Amino acid sequence: MAASLRHAFWALMIILLGVYLAHEAGHLQAERAMVDQRSAALQTLTAHRAQLEGGLNASLYLTSGLASLIGVDGGMDANRFILLADNLIGSNPHVLNIGLAPGNTTRTVHPLAANEEALGLHYPDSADQWATVQRAIDQRRAVVVGPVRLAHGGFVVINRIPVFMLRGPQAGTYWGMVSSVIDFDALLESAGLKDASNDYRFALRGRDGKGGEGAVFWGDPSLFFEPHASLEIRLPEGSWVLGVIPREGWVTTSSWETDAFRIGATLAFIIAILAFLLLRKQESVSHLAMHDSLTELLNRRAFDGRLEEAMARQKRHGGSFALLHLDLDGFKPINDQLGHAAGDQALRILSTRLRAVLRRDDIVARLGGDEFGILLQSPDPSAVEMAEKVAEKVLLAISLPMRLDGEVARVSASIGIATSPDHGCDEDALMRLADQAMYEAKESGKACWRVVGAAKVENERAAHPQGHPLPG
């Protein structure tokens, strides 16, 4: 009742405001024309941004799998690299070449033709390149350089991916750098930004991923000093900013007077009704914002909030709770063999099963892809035993066969268990431990659960001595 009165109050305020603004309808009409023009420019900008960002990301992430493969294998011989690089380049016309620099010295480039000068380049000896290489190593993530002008003309973007050993006694050790050179001019062409018939002028700023603080590297630099619309293009590190202005400039409409009271009052009543209905639907919209649209489970954002609440409640009132990190085994073949529609159907079936085996107070969420998170509250000092029983129920429910589009399919799950306060009193630390335990379950043969061990807790304590309290 109180909420309805509040909604009615705001609707009344809108009506009163609309009656007052009716005398300014001419001015509002002129502003509306400007808003429409900006909206059209932003819509055009959004389309071009999507094309440019899509083509750029497809090119940037093309070599990430190659870097991961090197990290797993501890290196790569030249013949295998050439075979893989040739396949990667063939699948993306924007990638000009790919190079390997073990120990920060370029040893292999494909294709070699016209790239011979790159061989033997030792990054530390090149001041203009070493800074970005060092940044990529320090941050352990890809760094985008450029665009850079080539000596023979044209611009390219350089993507550097640091490679770290992923297994064996040298796990975590830096191996070297994988670099790919991307044709920036071709990216612009494919995104439609070089179309002379376009009704808009564009410009890009943020060289080397410096966003709005970076230099303008394409288009008219003065564009960013005029009223313009802009959108961010996200890179693995940093961003570019794409700005737009109509080619003929922003059109300003002169104000005009009219008998606007009736029109304004009518619009005010309509807007007030819509606002009243929208406010009544606010709770429904909030629900959609916190739930996964496919499975109707909580989404990652909502689950993080519930985990934070559980941790705060445990610190205030004691007790314990368990965090289960679940990752499906054998889910990818369903998508590959039966199609993504069947994969979506499987996720809905499995989500229903998860809800069925959990208590009403337990929390389950889809964290993304085929990963799920479960929070189990427990009044007992330790939640491990309870979590193990629930994990067994979950494994059994997940393993039951499913009928997908006439085909019978089965999956299993690997579950990592961490509890608070036994294993941690910090959300991020507890999530990492549960994730580690889940991977331990996968390495143990899948279709099983594992509780985080003492060694994992000690490693977490050593890795995060500050800001991530663990029981001690």
C-alpha positions in Angstrom: 0.0 0.0 0.0 2.8 2.4 0.9 4.6 1.6 -2.3 1.5 2.3 -4.4 1.0 5.7 -2.6 4.6 6.5 -3.3 4.2 5.7 -7.0 1.1 7.8 -7.2 2.9 10.7 -5.6 5.6 10.6 -8.2 3.0 10.3 -11.0 1.3 13.4 -9.6 4.6 15.3 -9.6 5.1 14.3 -13.2 1.7 15.7 -14.1 2.3 19.0 -12.3 5.7 19.3 -13.9 4.3 18.5 -17.3 1.6 21.3 -17.0 4.4 23.7 -16.1 6.6 22.7 -19.0 3.8 22.9 -21.5 4.6 26.6 -22.0 8.2 25.6 -22.9 7.1 23.0 -25.6 8.9 24.9 -28.4 12.2 24.8 -26.5 11.7 21.1 -25.7 10.9 20.4 -29.3 14.2 21.9 -30.4 16.0 19.9 -27.7 14.2 16.7 -28.8 15.4 17.2 -32.3 19.0 17.4 -31.0 18.5 14.3 -28.8 17.2 12.4 -31.9 20.2 13.5 -33.9 22.6 12.4 -31.1 20.7 9.2 -30.7 21.0 8.4 -34.4 24.8 9.3 -34.2 25.2 7.1 -31.2 23.3 4.2 -32.9 25.7 4.5 -35.9 28.7 4.7 -33.5 27.5 1.6 -31.7 27.3 -0.4 -34.9 30.7 0.6 -36.1 32.2 0.1 -32.6 30.7 -3.4 -32.5 32.3 -4.2 -35.9 35.7 -2.7 -35.0 35.7 -4.3 -31.5 34.6 -7.7 -32.9 37.2 -7.7 -35.6 39.9 -6.5 -33.2 39.1 -9.0 -30.5 38.9 -11.8 -33.0 42.4 -10.9 -34.1 43.8 -10.3 -30.6 42.6 -13.5 -29.1 43.5 -15.6 -32.1 47.0 -16.2 -30.7 45.9 -16.7 -27.0 45.4 -20.4 -27.6 48.9 -20.7 -29.1 50.4 -19.0 -26.0 48.5 -21.4 -23.7 49.7 -24.4 -25.7 53.3 -23.2 -25.4 52.8 -22.7 -21.7 51.4 -26.3 -21.3 54.1 -27.9 -23.5 57.0 -25.8 -22.2 57.9 -24.6 -25.7 57.3 -25.3 -29.4 59.5 -26.4 -32.2 59.7 -24.3 -35.4 57.9 -26.8 -37.7 54.9 -27.1 -35.4 54.8 -23.4 -34.9 54.8 -22.7 -38.6 51.9 -25.2 -39.1 49.8 -23.7 -36.4 50.6 -20.1 -37.3 49.8 -20.7 -40.9 46.4 -22.1 -39.9 45.7 -19.2 -37.5 46.7 -16.5 -40.1 44.6 -18.3 -42.7 41.5 -18.1 -40.5 41.8 -14.3 -39.9 42.8 -11.9 -42.8 43.7 -9.1 -40.4 46.6 -11.0 -38.8 49.7 -10.3 -40.8 52.3 -12.4 -38.9 52.9 -14.2 -35.7 56.3 -14.4 -33.9 57.8 -16.3 -31.0 60.4 -14.7 -28.7 61.6 -17.3 -26.1 63.7 -15.5 -23.5 62.6 -12.2 -25.1 64.6 -12.8 -28.3 62.6 -13.3 -31.5 63.5 -16.7 -32.9 60.7 -17.5 -35.3 58.3 -15.4 -37.4 55.6 -16.7 -39.8 55.4 -15.8 -42.6 59.1 -15.2 -42.8 59.0 -13.3 -46.1 59.4 -9.5 -45.5 59.9 -10.2 -41.8 63.5 -11.3 -41.7 64.7 -8.2 -39.9 62.6 -9.2 -36.9 64.7 -12.4 -36.3 67.2 -12.1 -33.5 65.6 -9.0 -32.0 66.3 -8.9 -28.3 63.5 -6.9 -26.7 65.6 -5.4 -23.8 67.9 -3.9 -26.5 65.0 -2.0 -28.0 63.9 0.8 -25.7 60.6 1.5 -27.6 59.5 -2.1 -27.4 60.9 -3.2 -24.1 58.6 -1.0 -22.1 55.5 -2.7 -23.4 57.1 -6.1 -23.1 58.0 -5.4 -19.5 54.5 -4.3 -18.8 53.0 -7.4 -20.2 55.4 -9.6 -18.1 54.7 -7.7 -14.9 51.0 -7.8 -15.4 51.0 -11.4 -16.7 48.5 -10.4 -19.4 48.3 -9.4 -23.1 49.3 -5.8 -24.0 48.2 -4.0 -27.2 50.7 -1.6 -28.7 49.9 1.0 -31.3 48.7 1.5 -33.8 52.2 1.9 -35.2 53.1 3.3 -38.6 55.1 1.0 -40.8 58.1 2.2 -42.7 56.6 1.3 -46.0 53.2 2.9 -45.1 50.1 1.8 -43.3 49.4 1.1 -39.6 49.5 -2.1 -37.6 48.5 -3.1 -34.1 50.9 -5.3 -32.1 49.5 -7.8 -29.6 52.0 -9.1 -27.1 51.1 -12.1 -24.9 53.5 -13.2 -22.2 53.9 -17.0 -21.8 54.4 -18.6 -18.4 55.0 -22.3 -17.8 51.8 -23.9 -16.8 53.0 -27.3 -15.4 56.0 -29.1 -14.3 58.8 -28.0 -11.9 59.0 -24.7 -13.8 55.3 -23.8 -13.5 54.9 -20.1 -13.2 58.3 -19.4 -14.8 58.3 -16.8 -17.6 59.1 -18.5 -21.0 58.9 -15.7 -23.5 56.6 -13.7 -25.7 54.1 -14.5 -28.4 53.5 -11.5 -30.7 51.0 -11.0 -33.5 50.9 -8.1 -36.0 47.4 -6.9 -37.0 46.5 -4.8 -40.0 44.9 -1.8 -38.5 43.9 -0.3 -41.8 42.1 -3.5 -42.8 40.3 -3.4 -39.4 39.0 0.1 -40.1 37.9 -1.0 -43.6 36.0 -4.0 -42.4 34.3 -1.9 -39.7 33.0 0.6 -42.4 34.9 3.5 -40.8 36.7 4.3 -44.1 33.5 4.5 -46.2 33.6 7.9 -47.9 29.8 7.9 -48.2 29.3 7.8 -44.5 27.3 10.7 -43.0 29.5 10.9 -40.0 33.1 11.8 -39.2 35.0 9.5 -36.9 38.2 9.6 -34.9 40.1 7.3 -32.6 42.2 8.1 -29.5 44.0 6.1 -26.8 47.2 4.9 -28.5 48.7 1.9 -26.6 45.4 1.4 -24.7 45.5 4.8 -22.8 41.8 5.5 -23.4 40.6 9.1 -23.1 44.0 10.2 -21.9 45.8 8.8 -25.0 46.7 10.5 -28.2 44.5 10.7 -31.3 45.9 8.2 -33.8 43.3 8.2 -36.5 40.8 10.7 -37.8 40.6 14.5 -37.2 42.1 15.3 -33.7 39.8 18.4 -33.4 36.8 16.1 -33.2 37.5 15.5 -29.6 37.5 19.2 -28.8 34.0 19.6 -30.2 30.6 18.3 -28.9 30.7 14.7 -29.9 29.5 11.2 -29.0 32.0 8.6 -28.0 32.2 4.9 -27.0 35.0 2.9 -25.5 36.6 0.0 -27.3 38.0 -2.4 -24.7 41.4 -4.0 -25.1 43.0 -6.8 -23.0 44.6 -3.9 -21.1 43.2 -0.4 -21.4 41.0 0.9 -24.2 40.5 3.1 -27.2 37.8 5.8 -27.6 35.8 6.1 -30.8 34.3 9.5 -31.3 31.7 10.6 -33.9 30.3 13.9 -35.2 27.8 14.3 -38.1 29.6 15.2 -41.3 27.5 18.4 -41.6 27.8 19.2 -37.9 25.0 19.1 -35.3 21.8 20.7 -36.5 20.2 23.2 -34.2 16.5 23.8 -34.5 15.1 27.3 -33.6 12.5 27.5 -30.9 8.9 28.1 -31.9 5.7 28.9 -30.0 2.5 27.0 -30.1 -0.6 26.2 -28.1 1.3 23.6 -26.2 -0.7 23.5 -23.0 -3.1 20.8 -24.2 -0.4 18.8 -25.9 1.9 19.1 -22.9 -0.8 18.2 -20.4 -1.8 15.1 -22.5 1.8 14.0 -22.7 2.3 14.6 -19.0 -0.7 12.3 -18.2 0.7 9.6 -20.5 4.2 9.8 -19.1 2.8 9.8 -15.5 0.8 6.6 -16.3 3.9 5.0 -17.8 6.0 6.0 -14.9 3.5 4.6 -12.5 3.5 1.2 -14.4 7.2 1.2 -14.7 7.7 1.8 -10.9 5.3 -1.0 -10.2 7.4 -3.3 -12.4 10.7 -2.2 -10.7 10.9 -5.2 -8.5 10.4 -7.4 -11.5 13.2 -5.7 -13.4 15.5 -6.0 -10.3 14.8 -9.7 -10.3 15.9 -10.0 -14.0 19.1 -8.0 -13.2 20.1 -10.5 -10.6 19.2 -13.8 -12.3 20.5 -15.8 -15.2 18.1 -15.5 -18.1 18.7 -19.1 -19.3 18.4 -21.0 -16.1 16.6 -18.6 -13.8 19.3 -19.2 -11.2 21.1 -16.3 -9.5 23.8 -14.9 -11.7 27.4 -14.3 -10.7 26.8 -10.7 -9.5 24.0 -11.9 -7.1 26.0 -14.9 -5.9 29.0 -12.7 -5.0 26.6 -10.5 -3.0 25.2 -13.5 -1.2 28.7 -14.8 -0.5 29.6 -11.4 1.0 26.5 -11.5 3.2 27.2 -15.0 4.4 30.8 -14.0 5.3 29.6 -11.0 7.2 26.9 -13.0 9.0 29.4 -15.7 10.0 31.8 -13.1 11.4 29.0 -11.4 13.4 27.1 -14.5 14.7 29.5 -17.4 14.3 28.5 -20.7 12.8 29.9 -21.8 9.4 29.0 -22.2 5.8 30.3 -24.1 2.8 31.1 -22.9 -0.7 30.8 -25.5 -3.5 32.3 -24.7 -7.0 30.8 -27.0 -9.6 32.1 -27.4 -13.1 30.4 -29.8 -15.6 32.4 -32.6 -17.1 31.6 -33.6 -20.7 29.3 -30.7 -21.5 31.2 -29.4 -24.5 30.5 -32.5 -26.6 26.7 -31.8 -26.2 27.2 -28.4 -27.8 29.5 -29.7 -30.4 27.4 -32.8 -31.4 23.8 -31.8 -30.6 24.0 -28.0 -31.0 23.8 -25.1 -28.6 20.0 -25.3 -28.3 20.5 -28.8 -26.8 23.3 -27.4 -24.6 20.9 -24.7 -23.3 18.2 -27.3 -22.7 20.7 -29.4 -20.7 21.7 -26.4 -18.6 18.0 -25.8 -17.7 17.5 -29.5 -16.8 20.6 -29.5 -14.6 19.6 -26.3 -12.9 16.2 -27.8 -12.0 17.9 -30.8 -10.6 20.3 -28.7 -8.5 17.4 -26.8 -7.0 15.6 -30.0 -6.3 18.4 -31.5 -4.2 19.1 -28.4 -2.2 17.3 -27.0 0.8 15.2 -23.9 0.5 17.8 -21.8 2.4 20.7 -23.0 0.2 21.8 -20.7 -2.6 22.7 -21.9 -6.1 23.8 -19.7 -9.0 25.1 -20.1 -12.5 28.5 -18.4 -12.5 28.9 -18.6 -16.2 29.2 -21.2 -19.0 28.9 -24.6 -17.3 30.0 -23.4 -13.9 27.8 -23.2 -10.8 28.2 -22.0 -7.3 26.4 -23.3 -4.2 26.3 -21.7 -0.7 25.3 -24.0 2.2 24.5 -22.4 5.6 25.2 -24.6 8.6 24.7 -24.0 12.4 27.4 -26.5 13.2 31.0 -25.4 13.9 32.1 -27.1 10.7 30.2 -27.3 7.5 32.5 -29.9 5.8 30.4 -33.0 6.6 27.2 -31.3 5.4 28.9 -30.1 2.2 30.2 -33.6 1.4 26.7 -35.0 1.7 25.2 -32.4 -0.5 28.0 -32.9 -3.0 27.1 -36.6 -3.2 23.5 -35.7 -3.9 24.5 -33.2 -6.5 26.8 -35.6 -8.3 24.0 -38.2 -8.4 21.5 -35.7 -9.7 23.8 -34.4 -12.4 24.8 -37.8 -13.6 21.3 -39.0 -14.4 20.7 -39.3 -18.2 18.9 -36.5 -20.1 16.9 -36.6 -23.3 17.8 -33.8 -25.5 16.0 -33.5 -28.9 15.5 -37.2 -29.0 19.0 -38.0 -28.0 20.1 -39.4 -24.6 23.0 -37.5 -23.1 24.9 -37.6 -19.8 27.3 -35.4 -18.0 29.1 -35.4 -14.7 30.5 -32.8 -12.5 33.7 -31.9 -10.6 33.1 -30.1 -7.3 35.5 -28.1 -5.1 34.5 -27.5 -1.5 35.8 -24.8 0.9 34.3 -23.7 4.2 34.4 -20.7 6.4 35.8 -20.3 9.0 37.7 -23.6 8.5 39.4 -22.6 5.3 39.0 -18.8 5.1 37.3 -15.7 6.3 37.5 -13.7 3.1 35.3 -14.0 0.0 38.0 -13.9 -2.6 40.3 -16.3 -0.8 37.5 -18.8 -0.2 36.4 -18.7 -3.9 40.0 -19.3 -5.0 40.3 -22.3 -2.6 37.1 -23.8 -3.8 38.2 -23.3 -7.4 41.5 -25.0 -6.7 39.7 -27.9 -5.0 37.4 -28.2 -8.1 40.5 -28.5 -10.4 41.9 -31.1 -8.0 38.7 -33.1 -8.5 39.0 -32.8 -12.2 42.6 -34.1 -12.0 41.5 -37.0 -9.8 39.3 -38.4 -12.6 36.3 -36.0 -12.6 32.8 -37.0 -11.4 33.8 -36.4 -7.8 34.3 -33.8 -5.1 37.3 -32.6 -3.2 37.6 -30.6 -0.1 40.4 -28.0 -0.1 43.4 -29.4 1.8 45.6 -27.9 4.5 48.4 -27.3 1.9 46.1 -25.3 -0.3 45.1 -23.1 2.7 48.7 -22.6 3.6 49.6 -21.7 0.0 46.7 -19.2 0.0 47.9 -17.7 3.3 51.4 -17.3 1.8 50.2 -15.8 -1.4 47.8 -13.3 0.2 49.2 -12.4 3.7 47.5 -9.0 3.7 43.8 -8.3 3.2 42.7 -11.9 2.9 42.4 -13.2 6.5 42.6 -17.0 6.9 42.1 -18.8 10.2 45.4 -19.3 12.1 
